[in-house]
Amino acid sequence: MLSQQHRAIITATVPILEQGGETLTRHFYQNLFRDHPEVLPYFNQAHQHSGEQQRALANGVLMYARHIDQLDALGDLVATIVNKHVALQIRAEHYPLVGASLLQAIREVLGAEVATDAVIDAWGAAYGQLADILAGEEGRIYAAQAAAPGGWSGARDFTVLSKVEESSEITSFLLAPVDGQAVLDFKPGQYIGVVVTVDGVPMRRQYSLSAASNGETYRISVKRERGGKVSNYFHDSVQAGDTVQLTPPSGNFVLLDSDKPLVLISGGVGITPALSMLTAALRGKRTVHFIHAARHHGVHAFRTQIDALASQHPQLKRFYCYAEHGDEGVAPDAVGLLGSELLASWLPATRDVDAYFLGPQPFMRAVKASLRELGVPEQQTHYEFFGPASALN
């Protein structure tokens, strides 16, 4: 039970977390992987090496400490964590391992003078509260996924029906269950968990579902990342007829019901969840402005498909911006970076729109600032990160 004294101690540690949170989380991960190597497959080591995961965890711990008396103020952070955990299949038995490593890191990094028994006791209680919240919500989702039509629990075998090159960097994989049974429906914008073994090492990743839900198949579209073990494995080794394992669809970055004009803004591989959102929106009469930014035509995936949809649906307006215009002979609507001026000319006349955007962090940071500058209501802008959740500030 988290007492008022515990809460006061947690609040008092906020300045320490503001100054040294990343040092603490870096040490935590070292302890966790050393003492419990069995959890390694659940973590993307590229995010570890870049420091992105440590920064994300430090931000999450800090936000939790700041709002220990008002957890509702955390907003979508808890839902985002829960959905990532569900895609990875984090279970209740993992939480004690993480808690022990975290408390050990607090003792070792802060030292005995700061990390007193009272501080450790307070953080132990705080972590226990958070673990109960997350594990409880995750357990409810696991149960719902298993009970739903086409649902399942854990990893399920899927066959690769086809492998299609969408651009010089992005390849799509169409997947159907080996058992021939139905698959769980998903909401436009959600992702699926993938479990593969690369060079004898089990690994888990999440990829956005890039085609509309049909109850029979899933499609993921994977960008080849430099040094990305799983993405390169898919591009180089996975072929039609191969088997991979999937965990059920998850994610809280989803298309919400609305009759407002819809604006979908994507950069690079951020186009993948936008595709399922676009397909769903076009089933009605909703006006859609589809804006995509790419480095150049060679890496622009799904242009032919989007152009075909625009020719079939008058309510769809599409705009392309390339950072550079090469010799491909296929011109974009603009060359350069996607900024406020371009967005202003491509948005609907009204600013009362629902805007969803996804792409590299610098791109998203710029889009978020531009939408705010152009008067799109903050509560009507929606985004999600590939990789660890971070603040877009």
C-alpha positions as a printed NumPy array, in Angstrom:
array([[  0.   ,   0.   ,   0.   ],
       [  1.35 ,   3.419,  -0.971],
       [  1.107,   5.611,   2.142],
       [  1.118,   9.397,   2.344],
       [  4.671,   9.219,   3.676],
       [  5.661,   7.147,   0.645],
       [  4.089,   9.731,  -1.645],
       [  5.968,  12.559,   0.046],
       [  9.29 ,  10.73 ,  -0.37 ],
       [  8.596,   9.979,  -4.044],
       [  7.761,  13.636,  -4.657],
       [ 10.967,  14.684,  -2.912],
       [ 13.03 ,  12.541,  -5.303],
       [ 11.706,  14.349,  -8.417],
       [ 14.654,  16.83 ,  -8.582],
       [ 17.077,  13.881,  -8.442],
       [ 15.285,  12.193, -11.337],
       [ 15.288,  15.434, -13.31 ],
       [ 19.071,  15.636, -13.039],
       [ 20.14 ,  11.999, -13.146],
       [ 17.257,   9.921, -14.444],
       [ 19.119,   8.58 , -17.478],
       [ 22.093,   7.522, -15.372],
       [ 19.718,   5.62 , -13.129],
       [ 17.853,   3.893, -15.969],
       [ 21.099,   3.015, -17.771],
       [ 22.331,   1.285, -14.626],
       [ 18.949,  -0.391, -14.189],
       [ 19.128,  -2.015, -17.623],
       [ 22.671,  -3.208, -16.965],
       [ 21.481,  -4.898, -13.767],
       [ 18.374,  -6.363, -15.406],
       [ 20.181,  -7.893, -18.389],
       [ 23.03 ,  -9.207, -16.23 ],
       [ 20.809, -10.827, -13.616],
       [ 17.919, -11.876, -15.866],
       [ 19.209, -12.515, -19.416],
       [ 15.965, -14.342, -20.171],
       [ 14.263, -10.94 , -20.665],
       [ 16.685,  -9.817, -23.415],
       [ 14.394, -10.926, -26.296],
       [ 11.756,  -8.447, -25.1  ],
       [ 14.037,  -5.441, -25.706],
       [ 15.242,  -3.909, -28.955],
       [ 18.991,  -3.672, -28.407],
       [ 19.305,  -0.951, -31.058],
       [ 17.247,   1.294, -28.758],
       [ 19.558,   0.319, -25.904],
       [ 22.71 ,   1.199, -27.821],
       [ 21.305,   4.553, -28.979],
       [ 20.185,   5.469, -25.449],
       [ 16.615,   5.951, -26.673],
       [ 15.185,   3.289, -24.368],
       [ 16.988,   4.702, -21.328],
       [ 15.708,   8.202, -22.084],
       [ 12.169,   6.919, -22.575],
       [ 12.201,   5.013, -19.286],
       [ 13.744,   7.97 , -17.442],
       [ 10.95 ,  10.184, -18.777],
       [  8.311,   7.632, -17.749],
       [  9.709,   7.244, -14.223],
       [  9.921,  11.022, -13.863],
       [  6.346,  11.533, -15.042],
       [  5.125,   8.862, -12.64 ],
       [  6.959,  10.497,  -9.727],
       [  5.649,  13.953, -10.612],
       [  2.049,  12.715, -10.742],
       [  2.15 ,  10.171,  -7.925],
       [ -0.847,  11.912,  -6.315],
       [ -2.749,  12.352,  -9.59 ],
       [ -2.131,   9.427, -11.932],
       [ -4.96 ,  10.514, -14.25 ],
       [ -2.674,  13.369, -15.338],
       [ -0.395,  10.83 , -17.042],
       [ -2.91 ,  10.783, -19.897],
       [ -2.119,   8.302, -22.668],
       [  1.265,   7.295, -21.214],
       [ -0.127,   4.325, -19.276],
       [ -2.223,   3.137, -22.249],
       [  0.801,   3.394, -24.539],
       [  2.947,   1.331, -22.159],
       [  0.207,  -1.266, -21.694],
       [ -0.238,  -1.727, -25.44 ],
       [  3.512,  -2.089, -26.02 ],
       [  3.66 ,  -4.657, -23.232],
       [  0.741,  -6.587, -24.715],
       [  2.418,  -6.722, -28.148],
       [  5.591,  -7.994, -26.474],
       [  3.6  , -10.401, -24.254],
       [  4.953,  -8.995, -20.992],
       [  3.394, -11.044, -18.184],
       [  2.817, -10.534, -14.463],
       [  5.82 , -12.724, -13.581],
       [  8.167, -10.265, -15.294],
       [  7.354,  -7.364, -12.966],
       [  9.172,  -8.651,  -9.836],
       [ 12.372,  -9.063, -11.89 ],
       [ 12.158,  -5.486, -13.115],
       [ 11.312,  -4.167,  -9.637],
       [ 14.291,  -5.861,  -8.004],
       [ 16.685,  -4.467, -10.621],
       [ 15.193,  -0.98 , -10.324],
       [ 15.533,  -0.83 ,  -6.539],
       [ 19.071,  -2.163,  -6.787],
       [ 19.929,   0.562,  -9.307],
       [ 18.465,   3.255,  -7.024],
       [ 20.688,   2.05 ,  -4.163],
       [ 23.826,   1.812,  -6.273],
       [ 23.437,   5.06 ,  -8.229],
       [ 22.14 ,   7.351,  -5.473],
       [ 24.275,   5.904,  -2.683],
       [ 23.405,   5.098,   0.913],
       [ 23.079,   8.725,   2.043],
       [ 20.293,   9.46 ,  -0.463],
       [ 18.855,   5.989,  -1.046],
       [ 17.978,   5.35 ,   2.572],
       [ 15.833,   2.442,   3.668],
       [ 12.873,   4.825,   3.727],
       [ 13.493,   5.88 ,   0.11 ],
       [ 13.859,   2.273,  -1.04 ],
       [ 10.694,   1.322,   0.827],
       [  8.785,   4.211,  -0.78 ],
       [  9.967,   3.339,  -4.287],
       [  9.229,  -0.316,  -3.677],
       [  5.65 ,   0.579,  -2.778],
       [  5.37 ,   2.986,  -5.731],
       [  6.677,   0.401,  -8.164],
       [  4.296,  -2.185,  -6.71 ],
       [  1.368,   0.153,  -7.32 ],
       [  2.424,   0.791, -10.909],
       [  3.052,  -2.91 , -11.573],
       [ -0.424,  -3.759, -10.277],
       [ -1.991,  -1.133, -12.558],
       [ -0.106,  -2.293, -15.658],
       [ -0.363,  -6.038, -15.045],
       [ -4.069,  -5.75 , -14.245],
       [ -4.883,  -3.856, -17.429],
       [ -2.657,  -6.119, -19.527],
       [ -4.348,  -9.191, -18.059],
       [ -7.75 ,  -7.84 , -19.055],
       [ -6.552,  -7.242, -22.618],
       [ -5.013, -10.722, -22.88 ],
       [ -8.28 , -12.276, -21.76 ],
       [-10.32 , -10.186, -24.21 ],
       [ -7.987, -11.032, -27.101],
       [ -8.192, -14.751, -26.398],
       [-11.99 , -14.704, -26.101],
       [-12.742, -12.572, -29.189],
       [-13.603, -14.147, -32.57 ],
       [-10.352, -15.065, -34.295],
       [ -8.424, -14.26 , -31.129],
       [ -5.593, -16.122, -29.473],
       [ -3.144, -15.962, -26.574],
       [  0.63 , -15.824, -26.873],
       [  2.424, -16.408, -30.191],
       [  0.604, -17.985, -33.15 ],
       [  2.14 , -19.461, -36.315],
       [  1.504, -17.579, -39.566],
       [  2.547, -18.387, -43.13 ],
       [  3.986, -15.721, -45.427],
       [  1.613, -15.72 , -48.408],
       [  3.486, -13.08 , -50.393],
       [  6.462, -10.729, -50.25 ],
       [  6.12 ,  -7.464, -52.213],
       [  8.738,  -4.73 , -52.629],
       [  6.965,  -1.408, -52.143],
       [ 10.035,   0.83 , -52.496],
       [ 13.811,   0.536, -52.32 ],
       [ 13.485,   0.398, -48.505],
       [ 10.041,  -1.004, -47.665],
       [  8.751,  -4.524, -48.331],
       [  5.286,  -5.877, -47.463],
       [  4.54 ,  -9.343, -46.105],
       [  1.033, -10.806, -46.314],
       [  0.447, -13.304, -43.493],
       [ -2.215, -15.966, -42.868],
       [ -2.563, -18.319, -39.872],
       [ -1.147, -21.795, -40.342],
       [ -4.234, -23.307, -38.708],
       [ -6.482, -21.812, -41.398],
       [ -8.797, -20.253, -38.833],
       [ -9.998, -16.643, -38.649],
       [ -7.857, -13.864, -37.223],
       [ -8.729, -11.138, -34.746],
       [-10.09 ,  -7.89 , -36.181],
       [ -8.052,  -4.783, -35.427],
       [ -8.585,  -1.039, -35.345],
       [ -7.02 ,   1.111, -38.096],
       [ -3.615,   2.271, -36.832],
       [ -2.798,  -0.717, -34.622],
       [  0.324,  -2.885, -34.844],
       [  1.132,  -6.579, -34.478],
       [  3.869,  -8.271, -32.467],
       [  6.387, -10.411, -34.368],
       [  8.458, -13.183, -32.745],
       [ 11.437, -14.457, -34.784],
       [ 14.805, -16.09 , -34.18 ],
       [ 17.771, -14.395, -35.866],
       [ 21.174, -16.104, -35.748],
       [ 19.91 , -18.289, -32.942],
       [ 18.698, -15.351, -30.849],
       [ 14.931, -14.913, -30.196],
       [ 13.723, -11.351, -30.845],
       [ 10.437,  -9.456, -30.66 ],
       [  9.349,  -6.421, -32.643],
       [  6.141,  -4.562, -33.471],
       [  5.069,  -3.559, -36.983],
       [  2.057,  -1.487, -37.992],
       [ -0.688,  -3.287, -39.869],
       [ -0.66 ,  -1.675, -43.299],
       [ -3.882,  -3.075, -44.787],
       [ -7.484,  -3.001, -43.626],
       [ -8.786,  -5.657, -41.254],
       [-10.471,  -8.55 , -43.133],
       [-10.621, -11.37 , -40.575],
       [ -8.377, -13.614, -42.688],
       [ -4.914, -12.085, -43.169],
       [ -2.567,  -9.427, -41.821],
       [ -0.109,  -7.306, -43.778],
       [  2.991,  -5.659, -42.377],
       [  5.338,  -3.401, -44.329],
       [  8.894,  -3.456, -43.029],
       [ 11.516,  -0.788, -43.629],
       [ 15.085,  -2.02 , -43.904],
       [ 16.935,  -0.248, -41.099],
       [ 20.694,   0.105, -41.137],
       [ 21.933,  -2.353, -38.526],
       [ 18.372,  -3.518, -37.797],
       [ 18.639,  -7.24 , -37.119],
       [ 14.957,  -8.057, -37.497],
       [ 14.196,  -5.729, -40.414],
       [ 17.192,  -7.02 , -42.374],
       [ 16.196, -10.584, -41.519],
       [ 12.765,  -9.989, -43.043],
       [ 14.206,  -8.366, -46.16 ],
       [ 17.007, -10.86 , -46.742],
       [ 15.755, -14.173, -45.372],
       [ 11.962, -14.343, -45.024],
       [ 10.278, -15.628, -48.174],
       [  6.796, -16.672, -49.276],
       [  5.972, -20.003, -47.644],
       [  8.01 , -19.33 , -44.507],
       [  6.468, -19.324, -41.035],
       [  6.68 , -16.524, -38.481],
       [  4.951, -16.081, -35.142],
       [  2.607, -13.208, -34.336],
       [  1.061, -11.917, -31.134],
       [ -2.43 , -10.316, -31.306],
       [ -2.952,  -6.756, -32.625],
       [ -2.461,  -3.966, -30.123],
       [ -1.963,  -0.195, -29.921],
       [ -3.9  ,   2.892, -28.852],
       [ -2.975,   5.085, -31.852],
       [ -6.211,   4.356, -33.688],
       [ -8.643,   6.158, -35.95 ],
       [-11.471,   7.558, -33.843],
       [-15.066,   7.904, -35.013],
       [-15.711,  11.437, -36.255],
       [-17.363,  13.326, -39.083],
       [-14.705,  16.06 , -39.143],
       [-12.345,  16.289, -42.142],
       [ -9.483,  13.828, -41.671],
       [ -5.85 ,  14.802, -42.211],
       [ -3.274,  11.987, -42.403],
       [  0.343,  13.178, -42.366],
       [  3.168,  10.681, -42.658],
       [  6.9  ,  10.673, -43.153],
       [  8.819,   7.679, -44.501],
       [  7.642,   4.349, -43.09 ],
       [  5.131,   6.273, -40.961],
       [  2.824,   5.767, -43.929],
       [  2.047,   2.191, -42.842],
       [ -0.629,   2.822, -40.159],
       [ -2.001,   5.686, -42.249],
       [ -2.895,   3.183, -44.984],
       [ -5.334,   1.231, -42.82 ],
       [ -6.765,   4.508, -41.484],
       [ -7.244,   5.781, -45.027],
       [ -9.018,   2.618, -46.167],
       [-11.389,   2.766, -43.209],
       [-12.149,   6.474, -43.726],
       [-12.916,   6.022, -47.427],
       [-15.647,   3.505, -46.613],
       [-17.75 ,   6.524, -45.659],
       [-18.062,  10.009, -47.174],
       [-15.48 ,  11.647, -44.937],
       [-13.169,  14.184, -46.568],
       [ -9.557,  13.036, -46.344],
       [ -6.349,  14.991, -46.965],
       [ -3.448,  12.536, -47.275],
       [ -0.023,  14.207, -46.963],
       [  3.163,  12.176, -47.291],
       [  6.808,  13.219, -47.081],
       [  9.695,  11.101, -48.407],
       [ 13.352,  11.671, -49.179],
       [ 12.782,  10.995, -52.883],
       [ 10.647,   8.917, -55.254],
       [ 12.78 ,   5.795, -54.891],
       [ 11.882,   5.408, -51.214],
       [  8.244,   6.51 , -51.59 ],
       [  6.156,   3.411, -50.888],
       [  2.51 ,   2.94 , -51.93 ],
       [  2.337,   5.966, -54.241],
       [  0.607,   3.974, -57.   ],
       [ -1.997,   2.641, -54.561],
       [ -2.735,   6.079, -53.091],
       [ -3.016,   7.639, -56.552],
       [ -5.479,   4.905, -57.563],
       [ -7.602,   5.541, -54.474],
       [ -7.591,   9.292, -55.183],
       [ -8.889,   8.649, -58.7  ],
       [-11.713,   6.501, -57.305],
       [-12.703,   8.688, -54.342],
       [-13.297,  12.406, -55.018],
       [-13.269,  13.129, -51.27 ],
       [ -9.584,  12.104, -51.098],
       [ -6.951,  14.772, -51.76 ],
       [ -3.343,  13.585, -51.731],
       [ -0.123,  15.625, -51.587],
       [  3.512,  14.489, -51.736],
       [  6.608,  16.326, -50.577],
       [ 10.127,  15.072, -51.397],
       [ 13.198,  16.361, -49.612],
       [ 15.014,  16.028, -52.941],
       [ 13.786,  15.529, -56.503],
       [ 15.825,  13.007, -58.447],
       [ 15.817,  11.859, -62.057],
       [ 12.947,   9.386, -61.765],
       [ 10.625,  11.581, -63.818],
       [  7.868,  11.309, -61.207],
       [  7.359,  14.736, -59.706],
       [  6.114,  15.403, -56.162],
       [  3.779,  18.268, -55.334],
       [  6.608,  20.057, -53.552],
       [ 10.359,  19.69 , -52.984],
       [ 11.958,  20.485, -49.627],
       [ 10.875,  19.979, -46.056],
       [  7.251,  19.831, -44.981],
       [  6.715,  23.077, -43.06 ],
       [  3.872,  25.338, -41.982],
       [  3.541,  27.088, -45.329],
       [  3.062,  23.871, -47.27 ],
       [  0.727,  22.422, -44.664],
       [ -1.357,  25.593, -44.719],
       [ -1.862,  25.203, -48.465],
       [ -2.685,  21.491, -48.244],
       [ -4.98 ,  21.442, -45.202],
       [ -8.754,  21.854, -45.609],
       [-10.056,  25.409, -45.428],
       [-11.32 ,  24.743, -41.911],
       [ -8.912,  24.041, -39.068],
       [-11.592,  22.03 , -37.264],
       [-10.045,  18.758, -38.428],
       [ -8.791,  15.498, -36.941],
       [ -5.077,  15.202, -37.703],
       [ -3.021,  12.015, -37.324],
       [  0.711,  12.06 , -37.962],
       [  3.575,   9.61 , -37.738],
       [  7.18 ,   9.456, -38.919],
       [ 10.729,  10.163, -37.735],
       [ 10.92 ,  12.186, -34.525],
       [ 12.262,  15.417, -36.098],
       [  9.505,  15.231, -38.714],
       [  6.84 ,  14.711, -36.052],
       [  8.212,  17.515, -33.921],
       [  7.97 ,  19.887, -36.885],
       [  4.471,  18.719, -37.841],
       [  3.193,  19.099, -34.309],
       [  4.554,  22.645, -34.099],
       [  3.114,  23.53 , -37.518],
       [ -0.363,  22.217, -36.688],
       [ -0.364,  24.229, -33.483],
       [  0.787,  27.333, -35.367],
       [ -1.931,  26.853, -37.991],
       [ -4.677,  26.627, -35.377],
       [ -5.555,  22.935, -35.421],
       [ -6.948,  22.188, -31.928],
       [ -4.407,  20.338, -29.794],
       [ -6.971,  17.788, -28.63 ],
       [ -7.663,  16.894, -32.28 ],
       [ -4.063,  15.999, -33.109],
       [ -2.968,  12.399, -32.613],
       [  0.416,  10.728, -32.948],
       [  2.507,   7.77 , -31.858],
       [  6.178,   6.838, -31.977],
       [  7.801,   3.818, -33.541],
       [ 10.024,   2.623, -30.701],
       [ 10.029,   3.904, -27.101],
       [  7.5  ,   6.589, -26.194],
       [  9.077,  10.032, -25.859],
       [  7.942,  13.62 , -25.484],
       [  7.52 ,  15.623, -28.695],
       [  8.895,  18.864, -27.311]])
